[in-house]
Amino acid sequence: MCRAIFELVRYDVVHRLFGAEVRSTRLKSAGVAGADREAAICEAVELACCFYWKPMLCLPRAVCTMRLLRAHGIAAHVVIGYRPAPFFSHAWVEVGGRVVNDSSSYKRQLRVLRTI
């Protein structure tokens, strides 16, 4: 959870200094990755968001989750989706085409705008 809080703070600092551009991070050497590790990382980020001093929206939460998953050798991607009318957007993390940190209904109901 401490690493997750660090990633949230890092996101805030980078966002404030350099703007909203989200760039891809390199995948660390692949290790043994399993559903248990993915779930533990996603839970740690959710818990860190509960203790964070300001509300965390979907994009920072997804970016931090992706960075932590990639740091553990898991090929994760942030997907940003939208609905044109009435406008709605949301970001989530996918590993192997499956949503790991959010409801899979977003993937079915929204059009993909960008994958990072």
PyMOL CGO cylinders between C-alpha atoms (Angstrom):
from pymol import cmd
from pymol.cgo import CYLINDER

trace = [
    CYLINDER, 0.00, 0.00, 0.00, 2.92, 2.37, 0.68, 0.3, 1, 1, 1, 1, 1, 1,
    CYLINDER, 2.92, 2.37, 0.68, 4.13, 1.92, -2.90, 0.3, 1, 1, 1, 1, 1, 1,
    CYLINDER, 4.13, 1.92, -2.90, 0.59, 2.63, -4.14, 0.3, 1, 1, 1, 1, 1, 1,
    CYLINDER, 0.59, 2.63, -4.14, 0.44, 5.87, -2.12, 0.3, 1, 1, 1, 1, 1, 1,
    CYLINDER, 0.44, 5.87, -2.12, 3.87, 6.80, -3.51, 0.3, 1, 1, 1, 1, 1, 1,
    CYLINDER, 3.87, 6.80, -3.51, 2.55, 6.25, -7.05, 0.3, 1, 1, 1, 1, 1, 1,
    CYLINDER, 2.55, 6.25, -7.05, -0.50, 8.44, -6.34, 0.3, 1, 1, 1, 1, 1, 1,
    CYLINDER, -0.50, 8.44, -6.34, 1.72, 11.24, -5.04, 0.3, 1, 1, 1, 1, 1, 1,
    CYLINDER, 1.72, 11.24, -5.04, 4.06, 10.79, -8.01, 0.3, 1, 1, 1, 1, 1, 1,
    CYLINDER, 4.06, 10.79, -8.01, 1.12, 11.05, -10.41, 0.3, 1, 1, 1, 1, 1, 1,
    CYLINDER, 1.12, 11.05, -10.41, -0.05, 14.29, -8.75, 0.3, 1, 1, 1, 1, 1, 1,
    CYLINDER, -0.05, 14.29, -8.75, 3.42, 15.85, -8.93, 0.3, 1, 1, 1, 1, 1, 1,
    CYLINDER, 3.42, 15.85, -8.93, 4.04, 14.84, -12.54, 0.3, 1, 1, 1, 1, 1, 1,
    CYLINDER, 4.04, 14.84, -12.54, 0.55, 15.96, -13.56, 0.3, 1, 1, 1, 1, 1, 1,
    CYLINDER, 0.55, 15.96, -13.56, 1.01, 19.35, -11.90, 0.3, 1, 1, 1, 1, 1, 1,
    CYLINDER, 1.01, 19.35, -11.90, 4.46, 19.90, -13.43, 0.3, 1, 1, 1, 1, 1, 1,
    CYLINDER, 4.46, 19.90, -13.43, 3.99, 18.49, -16.92, 0.3, 1, 1, 1, 1, 1, 1,
    CYLINDER, 3.99, 18.49, -16.92, 0.25, 18.39, -17.60, 0.3, 1, 1, 1, 1, 1, 1,
    CYLINDER, 0.25, 18.39, -17.60, -2.19, 15.64, -18.37, 0.3, 1, 1, 1, 1, 1, 1,
    CYLINDER, -2.19, 15.64, -18.37, -0.19, 13.70, -20.96, 0.3, 1, 1, 1, 1, 1, 1,
    CYLINDER, -0.19, 13.70, -20.96, 0.03, 10.06, -19.89, 0.3, 1, 1, 1, 1, 1, 1,
    CYLINDER, 0.03, 10.06, -19.89, 2.98, 8.17, -21.28, 0.3, 1, 1, 1, 1, 1, 1,
    CYLINDER, 2.98, 8.17, -21.28, 3.59, 4.48, -21.38, 0.3, 1, 1, 1, 1, 1, 1,
    CYLINDER, 3.59, 4.48, -21.38, 6.02, 2.94, -18.93, 0.3, 1, 1, 1, 1, 1, 1,
    CYLINDER, 6.02, 2.94, -18.93, 8.30, 0.07, -19.81, 0.3, 1, 1, 1, 1, 1, 1,
    CYLINDER, 8.30, 0.07, -19.81, 7.50, -3.38, -18.59, 0.3, 1, 1, 1, 1, 1, 1,
    CYLINDER, 7.50, -3.38, -18.59, 9.99, -4.74, -16.09, 0.3, 1, 1, 1, 1, 1, 1,
    CYLINDER, 9.99, -4.74, -16.09, 11.38, -8.19, -16.68, 0.3, 1, 1, 1, 1, 1, 1,
    CYLINDER, 11.38, -8.19, -16.68, 8.53, -10.63, -16.64, 0.3, 1, 1, 1, 1, 1, 1,
    CYLINDER, 8.53, -10.63, -16.64, 8.30, -12.76, -13.56, 0.3, 1, 1, 1, 1, 1, 1,
    CYLINDER, 8.30, -12.76, -13.56, 5.72, -15.21, -12.37, 0.3, 1, 1, 1, 1, 1, 1,
    CYLINDER, 5.72, -15.21, -12.37, 2.51, -13.26, -12.65, 0.3, 1, 1, 1, 1, 1, 1,
    CYLINDER, 2.51, -13.26, -12.65, -0.76, -14.61, -11.44, 0.3, 1, 1, 1, 1, 1, 1,
    CYLINDER, -0.76, -14.61, -11.44, -4.27, -13.50, -10.72, 0.3, 1, 1, 1, 1, 1, 1,
    CYLINDER, -4.27, -13.50, -10.72, -3.42, -13.34, -7.00, 0.3, 1, 1, 1, 1, 1, 1,
    CYLINDER, -3.42, -13.34, -7.00, -0.65, -10.79, -7.59, 0.3, 1, 1, 1, 1, 1, 1,
    CYLINDER, -0.65, -10.79, -7.59, -2.87, -8.73, -9.91, 0.3, 1, 1, 1, 1, 1, 1,
    CYLINDER, -2.87, -8.73, -9.91, -5.67, -8.72, -7.35, 0.3, 1, 1, 1, 1, 1, 1,
    CYLINDER, -5.67, -8.72, -7.35, -3.32, -7.78, -4.50, 0.3, 1, 1, 1, 1, 1, 1,
    CYLINDER, -3.32, -7.78, -4.50, -1.93, -4.82, -6.46, 0.3, 1, 1, 1, 1, 1, 1,
    CYLINDER, -1.93, -4.82, -6.46, -5.41, -3.61, -7.45, 0.3, 1, 1, 1, 1, 1, 1,
    CYLINDER, -5.41, -3.61, -7.45, -6.59, -3.90, -3.84, 0.3, 1, 1, 1, 1, 1, 1,
    CYLINDER, -6.59, -3.90, -3.84, -3.52, -1.97, -2.62, 0.3, 1, 1, 1, 1, 1, 1,
    CYLINDER, -3.52, -1.97, -2.62, -4.27, 0.90, -5.01, 0.3, 1, 1, 1, 1, 1, 1,
    CYLINDER, -4.27, 0.90, -5.01, -7.94, 0.98, -3.99, 0.3, 1, 1, 1, 1, 1, 1,
    CYLINDER, -7.94, 0.98, -3.99, -6.95, 1.04, -0.32, 0.3, 1, 1, 1, 1, 1, 1,
    CYLINDER, -6.95, 1.04, -0.32, -4.36, 3.76, -0.94, 0.3, 1, 1, 1, 1, 1, 1,
    CYLINDER, -4.36, 3.76, -0.94, -7.05, 5.84, -2.68, 0.3, 1, 1, 1, 1, 1, 1,
    CYLINDER, -7.05, 5.84, -2.68, -9.19, 5.57, 0.46, 0.3, 1, 1, 1, 1, 1, 1,
    CYLINDER, -9.19, 5.57, 0.46, -6.39, 7.03, 2.58, 0.3, 1, 1, 1, 1, 1, 1,
    CYLINDER, -6.39, 7.03, 2.58, -5.26, 9.63, 0.04, 0.3, 1, 1, 1, 1, 1, 1,
    CYLINDER, -5.26, 9.63, 0.04, -5.94, 13.21, 1.11, 0.3, 1, 1, 1, 1, 1, 1,
    CYLINDER, -5.94, 13.21, 1.11, -8.01, 14.08, -1.97, 0.3, 1, 1, 1, 1, 1, 1,
    CYLINDER, -8.01, 14.08, -1.97, -10.48, 12.19, -4.13, 0.3, 1, 1, 1, 1, 1, 1,
    CYLINDER, -10.48, 12.19, -4.13, -8.80, 10.11, -6.83, 0.3, 1, 1, 1, 1, 1, 1,
    CYLINDER, -8.80, 10.11, -6.83, -10.56, 9.89, -10.17, 0.3, 1, 1, 1, 1, 1, 1,
    CYLINDER, -10.56, 9.89, -10.17, -10.38, 6.94, -12.53, 0.3, 1, 1, 1, 1, 1, 1,
    CYLINDER, -10.38, 6.94, -12.53, -7.41, 8.07, -14.66, 0.3, 1, 1, 1, 1, 1, 1,
    CYLINDER, -7.41, 8.07, -14.66, -4.87, 8.56, -11.84, 0.3, 1, 1, 1, 1, 1, 1,
    CYLINDER, -4.87, 8.56, -11.84, -6.07, 5.35, -10.22, 0.3, 1, 1, 1, 1, 1, 1,
    CYLINDER, -6.07, 5.35, -10.22, -5.68, 3.45, -13.52, 0.3, 1, 1, 1, 1, 1, 1,
    CYLINDER, -5.68, 3.45, -13.52, -2.24, 4.92, -14.28, 0.3, 1, 1, 1, 1, 1, 1,
    CYLINDER, -2.24, 4.92, -14.28, -0.92, 4.06, -10.82, 0.3, 1, 1, 1, 1, 1, 1,
    CYLINDER, -0.92, 4.06, -10.82, -2.34, 0.53, -11.05, 0.3, 1, 1, 1, 1, 1, 1,
    CYLINDER, -2.34, 0.53, -11.05, -0.74, 0.06, -14.48, 0.3, 1, 1, 1, 1, 1, 1,
    CYLINDER, -0.74, 0.06, -14.48, 2.66, 1.29, -13.24, 0.3, 1, 1, 1, 1, 1, 1,
    CYLINDER, 2.66, 1.29, -13.24, 2.60, -1.08, -10.26, 0.3, 1, 1, 1, 1, 1, 1,
    CYLINDER, 2.60, -1.08, -10.26, 1.49, -4.04, -12.36, 0.3, 1, 1, 1, 1, 1, 1,
    CYLINDER, 1.49, -4.04, -12.36, 4.23, -3.35, -14.92, 0.3, 1, 1, 1, 1, 1, 1,
    CYLINDER, 4.23, -3.35, -14.92, 6.78, -3.02, -12.11, 0.3, 1, 1, 1, 1, 1, 1,
    CYLINDER, 6.78, -3.02, -12.11, 5.87, -6.59, -11.16, 0.3, 1, 1, 1, 1, 1, 1,
    CYLINDER, 5.87, -6.59, -11.16, 6.26, -7.90, -14.71, 0.3, 1, 1, 1, 1, 1, 1,
    CYLINDER, 6.26, -7.90, -14.71, 2.56, -7.89, -15.63, 0.3, 1, 1, 1, 1, 1, 1,
    CYLINDER, 2.56, -7.89, -15.63, 1.74, -6.48, -19.09, 0.3, 1, 1, 1, 1, 1, 1,
    CYLINDER, 1.74, -6.48, -19.09, -1.01, -4.02, -18.12, 0.3, 1, 1, 1, 1, 1, 1,
    CYLINDER, -1.01, -4.02, -18.12, -2.58, -1.30, -20.25, 0.3, 1, 1, 1, 1, 1, 1,
    CYLINDER, -2.58, -1.30, -20.25, -4.71, 1.73, -19.38, 0.3, 1, 1, 1, 1, 1, 1,
    CYLINDER, -4.71, 1.73, -19.38, -7.79, 1.97, -21.58, 0.3, 1, 1, 1, 1, 1, 1,
    CYLINDER, -7.79, 1.97, -21.58, -9.74, 5.21, -21.85, 0.3, 1, 1, 1, 1, 1, 1,
    CYLINDER, -9.74, 5.21, -21.85, -13.29, 4.80, -23.07, 0.3, 1, 1, 1, 1, 1, 1,
    CYLINDER, -13.29, 4.80, -23.07, -16.17, 7.16, -23.75, 0.3, 1, 1, 1, 1, 1, 1,
    CYLINDER, -16.17, 7.16, -23.75, -19.85, 7.36, -24.62, 0.3, 1, 1, 1, 1, 1, 1,
    CYLINDER, -19.85, 7.36, -24.62, -20.69, 10.24, -26.99, 0.3, 1, 1, 1, 1, 1, 1,
    CYLINDER, -20.69, 10.24, -26.99, -24.24, 11.06, -25.87, 0.3, 1, 1, 1, 1, 1, 1,
    CYLINDER, -24.24, 11.06, -25.87, -24.78, 11.82, -23.12, 0.3, 1, 1, 1, 1, 1, 1,
    CYLINDER, -24.78, 11.82, -23.12, -21.05, 12.24, -22.80, 0.3, 1, 1, 1, 1, 1, 1,
    CYLINDER, -21.05, 12.24, -22.80, -19.31, 10.00, -20.28, 0.3, 1, 1, 1, 1, 1, 1,
    CYLINDER, -19.31, 10.00, -20.28, -15.71, 8.83, -20.05, 0.3, 1, 1, 1, 1, 1, 1,
    CYLINDER, -15.71, 8.83, -20.05, -13.83, 6.41, -17.85, 0.3, 1, 1, 1, 1, 1, 1,
    CYLINDER, -13.83, 6.41, -17.85, -10.37, 4.82, -17.55, 0.3, 1, 1, 1, 1, 1, 1,
    CYLINDER, -10.37, 4.82, -17.55, -9.57, 1.28, -16.46, 0.3, 1, 1, 1, 1, 1, 1,
    CYLINDER, -9.57, 1.28, -16.46, -6.71, -1.24, -16.57, 0.3, 1, 1, 1, 1, 1, 1,
    CYLINDER, -6.71, -1.24, -16.57, -6.62, -4.36, -18.71, 0.3, 1, 1, 1, 1, 1, 1,
    CYLINDER, -6.62, -4.36, -18.71, -4.30, -7.35, -18.56, 0.3, 1, 1, 1, 1, 1, 1,
    CYLINDER, -4.30, -7.35, -18.56, -4.57, -9.72, -21.48, 0.3, 1, 1, 1, 1, 1, 1,
    CYLINDER, -4.57, -9.72, -21.48, -7.79, -8.08, -22.65, 0.3, 1, 1, 1, 1, 1, 1,
    CYLINDER, -7.79, -8.08, -22.65, -9.55, -8.47, -19.30, 0.3, 1, 1, 1, 1, 1, 1,
    CYLINDER, -9.55, -8.47, -19.30, -10.42, -5.63, -16.91, 0.3, 1, 1, 1, 1, 1, 1,
    CYLINDER, -10.42, -5.63, -16.91, -8.57, -6.05, -13.62, 0.3, 1, 1, 1, 1, 1, 1,
    CYLINDER, -8.57, -6.05, -13.62, -9.28, -2.94, -11.53, 0.3, 1, 1, 1, 1, 1, 1,
    CYLINDER, -9.28, -2.94, -11.53, -12.88, -2.09, -12.35, 0.3, 1, 1, 1, 1, 1, 1,
    CYLINDER, -12.88, -2.09, -12.35, -16.17, -3.44, -13.64, 0.3, 1, 1, 1, 1, 1, 1,
    CYLINDER, -16.17, -3.44, -13.64, -15.97, -5.19, -17.00, 0.3, 1, 1, 1, 1, 1, 1,
    CYLINDER, -15.97, -5.19, -17.00, -19.24, -3.48, -17.98, 0.3, 1, 1, 1, 1, 1, 1,
    CYLINDER, -19.24, -3.48, -17.98, -17.27, -0.36, -18.92, 0.3, 1, 1, 1, 1, 1, 1,
    CYLINDER, -17.27, -0.36, -18.92, -15.47, -2.35, -21.60, 0.3, 1, 1, 1, 1, 1, 1,
    CYLINDER, -15.47, -2.35, -21.60, -18.79, -3.48, -23.09, 0.3, 1, 1, 1, 1, 1, 1,
    CYLINDER, -18.79, -3.48, -23.09, -20.60, -0.14, -22.85, 0.3, 1, 1, 1, 1, 1, 1,
    CYLINDER, -20.60, -0.14, -22.85, -17.93, 2.39, -23.87, 0.3, 1, 1, 1, 1, 1, 1,
    CYLINDER, -17.93, 2.39, -23.87, -16.02, 3.02, -27.07, 0.3, 1, 1, 1, 1, 1, 1,
    CYLINDER, -16.02, 3.02, -27.07, -12.24, 2.88, -26.75, 0.3, 1, 1, 1, 1, 1, 1,
    CYLINDER, -12.24, 2.88, -26.75, -10.65, 6.29, -27.20, 0.3, 1, 1, 1, 1, 1, 1,
    CYLINDER, -10.65, 6.29, -27.20, -7.07, 5.40, -26.35, 0.3, 1, 1, 1, 1, 1, 1,
    CYLINDER, -7.07, 5.40, -26.35, -5.02, 2.51, -24.99, 0.3, 1, 1, 1, 1, 1, 1,
    CYLINDER, -5.02, 2.51, -24.99, -1.75, 3.27, -23.22, 0.3, 1, 1, 1, 1, 1, 1,
]
cmd.load_cgo(trace, "trace")
